[in-house]
Amino acid sequence: MRKAFLQLHTAVFLAGFTGVLGRLITLNEALLVWYRMLIAVVTLWALYFSRKKLPSIPRAALLQTVGAGALVALHWVSFYASIKYANVSVALVCFSAIGFFTALLEPLMLKKRFSKTELLLGLLTMAGICLIFHFDPQYKTGIIIGIISAILASLFTICNGLLVKNIRPETVTLYQLSGGWLFLTLLMPFYLLLFPAGHLIPTLSDTGWLLVLGWFCTVWSFNLAMHALKKISAFTVNLTYNLEPLYGIGLAFLIYQEHKLLQGSFYRGLSLIMISVFLQTWLVYRAHKSS
């Protein structure tokens, strides 16, 4: 259990960099995600071919995995769109709603009873989000897109929790990212028609940041989170991912000086989010120890 939590928190720490990188990269949100997934997919397939160990997966599970890949592609596109329409802090704090949506959606999808504890902890996070932002009109679009991104991320993690029970995490990651990239490739012409991009080819600086995003914040982070899901529930994973805004917002403060846009309520809200994460972690450890 300790190893699973260490893997999870390392994945969350790496994910904390993605918001800052999303603002550094000048490509529009869909192209950014397309290149990110391309780098990750090429890297993973190259590793498998070099080891001469190509993973196999049942057809039914393959379709489910590809479907989850489409969810993660849409989640990433909406997440970076939230950054583009607002800023890093807005997108990351909206992402914290993932725990609340999981507490609602997981029982419905898995046909199990609602957990009062999970709902209360999710509501505590939502209260933190409400304290952090007074919903400034200039961030309205970014906030709406950010909430949509959190819902998609919740669905994606719940699906992953089911997939890794029967399939190796590395195999899920490979086919999931491959399916997500193919889905986004098919979607791209329509997306660019609706939201034209300033340029299609990344600059030299963009290429460097995309490699960091693809290798460290995608391939490595993805595999760590998948391994953690084998021991930890989807709700706990999603709730722990509320730490991602802490890392990302800290970097946004340091690099972009976004703290100048926030007031004292930001720190009170952030405290509520931290409390919800620590309470859930403590409850999981206590339940594991008693069992």
ABEGO torsion letter per residue (X at the ends): XAAAAAAAAAAAAAAAAAAAAAAABABBAAAAAAAAAAAAAAAAAAAAAAAGBBBBBBAAAAAAAAAAAAAAAAAAAAAAAAAAABBAAAAAAAAAAAAAAAAAAAAAAAGBBBBAAAAAAAAAAAAAAAAABAGBAAAAAAAAAAAAAAAAAAAAAAAAAAAAAABBAAAAAAAAAAAAAAAAAAAAAAAAAABBBABABBBAAAAAAAAAAAAAAAAAAAAAAAAAAAABBAAAAAAAAAAAAAAAAAAAAAAAGAAAABBAAAAAAAAAAAAAAAAAAAAAAAAAAAX
